[in-house]
Amino acid sequence: MSTISSVMQETRVFPPSAETVGRAAVAGMAAYEALCKEAETDYAGYWARLAREHVVWKTPFTQSLDESNAPFYRWFADGSLNVSWNCLDRNLENGNADKTAIIFEADDGKATRVSYRELHLLVCRFANGLKSRGIGKGDRVVIYMPMSVEGVAAMQACARIGATHSVVFGGFSAKSLQERISDAGAVAVITADEQCRGGKTLGLKSVVDEALGMGGCESIKTMVVYRRTGADIPMQAGRDVFLDDLLAGQADTCEPEWVGAEHPLFLLYTSGSTGKPKGVQHSSGGYLLHAILTMKWTFDIKPEDVYWCTADIGWVTGHTYITYGPLACGATQIVFEGVPTWPDAGRFWQTIEKHGVSIFYTAPTAIRALIKASEVDPKVHPRNYSLSTLRLLGSVGEPINPEAWMWYYEQIGGSRCPIMDTFWQTETGGHMITPLPGVTPLVPGSCTLPFPGIQAAIVDETGHDVEWGKGGFLVVKKPWPSMIRTIYGDPERFKKSYYPEDLGGRLYLAGDGAMRDAKTGNFTIMGRIDDVLNVSGHRMGTMEIESALVANPLVAEAAVVGRPDDLTGEAICAFVVLKQARPSGDAAKLMVKQLQDWVAKEIGPIAKPKDIRFGDNLPKTRSGKIMRRLLRALAKGEEITQDVSTLENPAILEQLRQSA
Ligand code: WTA
C-alpha cells in the first residue's frame, strides 16, 4: 500500500517533448481524444476501420463486432487471413526482404542476424515439415523452447498451417508441462535438446520425456527437437525427429492456410485464483490487429528502430511483443537468450550499446534487481555504457514503483526517453492502459490512460462506477478485438471468471484493483483482488502452490499468501502443517529446502516459496475456514490487532509468528 499512496501523491509530471510529439503516430492530446471520440460514436466502425488499415486480409470481413453470443464475442468473423503471412510475406512484398528481422543475442554473447527473407524461408520449411508429420489446421502443438530464432519460427510455422500453438515457458516443470499438454490434447511438442542460460546448460528434451512418461499425453505423435547445444540425448524412433532432419528437403515456400479471423491462433496457460491453470484462447484477426496497433501507437515503431523486448516467448509479452507485433510491423528486433545478470549485471546495458537499441521494453523486477546490482558493483552501473541510441522505454508485468521509474527514466533513458508503463494481461492480448509517447504526460508509477477504444473503468462490487479518487475493481465495459475468446475446454469458467453475474455479466473483470487520480483521471493499478500473486512479474495462483505442497507425503496442510518484497514485488510465503512433529532449528531449515525443491519440481522454480513456516495448525474459524487475512499479516510481520476471539485456536498465531 505504501507504493500506492506514494503514487497518489506523486507530483512529478513529464509532458511529451515536442520532438516525440512530432514523430508519433498519435500526435497530441487532441488526436488521442479524437480517436476516443470516434470509438465512442461508432465503436464497431472504429475497430473495423483500423482492422482494414493495419491488417492484410485474404477475404475482407463485412461484419465487425458480433455480440449475439455474449460474452463470447466475435470480431471480423467472416474475414480470412493468415497471421504468419502478415508477419513475413508482407515484409517480402514491402521491400523488407533483406532487412534484419531478428538479431539473436546468444547467452555467450555471440550475435546472429536473420533477415526477413531468411526467417520466411525457415518458417516455410518448418511449416512444411510439420505438415509432413500430418499436423495441420485445428491441431494443438505445444512449444517448449528456449529463446531462439527457432522458437519464434516454431510459433510462426504453426500460425502458417493453422495449428494452434501453446507455448510453455522453459522454466516450468515436467508436471506442469504434462498438465498443459494433456489439457490441450496436443498432437506434437516442439522442444530443444538443452537451453543455455547464464553460462549453464539445462535439459529441455529430458523434461518433455519425463512429462510424456507421466501419462495423459497419448495424443502426442511427434516431438521435434532443435539442436541448441548438440548434447547427446535419447530419441524415440518414430516419434522424435531433429529439427534439421525435419527441415531437410522441405520446399522453400509454403502456401499459408487462410483461416477465419476467429480461428484460435494460440492457447496460453495462466494462473487463476482457483484450480488448475487456464488455457487462455486467442483469435487470429483481432489479436493481430491489437499487436500491430500497439506497436505503432504505444511504441511508435519506425523502420529504423532497433527494438528489444526482454520477455520470454513463454509469456504473453513474448507472444505479442516478440513473435507477432514487431514482425508484423517489419521491425528489427533483438531476441535474447541469456539472463540480465550474466556474465554480469551490465548485460542489458552492454547489449543496448552493442546493437544500438532504440526501444527497450522490460519488467520492473529486472530494473529493481539491476538498480541494486549497480549499487553493489559500480562497474555495472549504466553510466559506464553508451545508451544514447535509446529513445523510448517500456515497462510491463507489475506496478513500477516511482523510485524505480525515476531511475529507469534518468539512468537508462537519460531523462529524454518517455516510459510507457503498459498495463495489460494474458487475457487482453495487448496493452490496455498505457501512455502514448506523443500524447500523455507521464506520472511515475501510473499507467495513465486507456488505449484509444479501450473502455476501461473502475466499479464497485455491484458494477457501478466509482468516482475518481476512489478505489475499486478494474473492468472493461466493451469487448475489444484482442480479448480472450474462451478458456480452452471450459467456457463456463471463462464466463464466471471474466464476466461475473455480480457485476451484471457484461463487464470484463480484470482481477486487479485500481484507482483514478481525482484530477487527471490517470489510472494506478493497486494489485490483484483475487488469490493470484505477482512474483517478479509472473502470475502464480496461491491454490496451485498449496496443492503442490500438500501433494508432498510429509505435508498435512498448507496455506500460501503473498507479502511485499522490495525486489520481486511480491514474495510467496507458505504456512505448513506437517504430518510429523513440527521441526525446529537445523531440521526446520532442511525441511524448508526440501519443500522448496519439491515445489520447484511440481510447478517450476518460479513458484518456490521464499518463506516457509511450520505450525501445529493453521488459524481457522470455528467452521474450519483458514483465516488468510491473519496469515498475510503474519507474513508481513505486522502486529495482529484484529479481534481473533472467533478463532478456533488463537494460540496458533503466536506459534506461527515465532516460527519466522
Ligand atoms: C499485472 C502480463 C501494474 C496485473 C502482460 C495484471 C501490471 C497481471 C502491469 C497480468 C502494469 C501487468 N502495472 N500491474 N503495467 N502489467 N500487471 O497475465 O496484476 O502475466 O493483472 O500479463 O500483471 O499478468 P500477465
Boltz pocket constraint, residues with backbone or C-beta under 6 A from the ligand:
constraints:
  - pocket:
      binder: B
      contacts: [[A, 270], [A, 315], [A, 316], [A, 317], [A, 395], [A, 396], [A, 397], [A, 398], [A, 399], [A, 400], [A, 421], [A, 422], [A, 423], [A, 424], [A, 425], [A, 426], [A, 427], [A, 433], [A, 447], [A, 510], [A, 511], [A, 512], [A, 525], [A, 527], [A, 528], [A, 534], [A, 537], [A, 538], [A, 539]]
      max_distance: 6.0
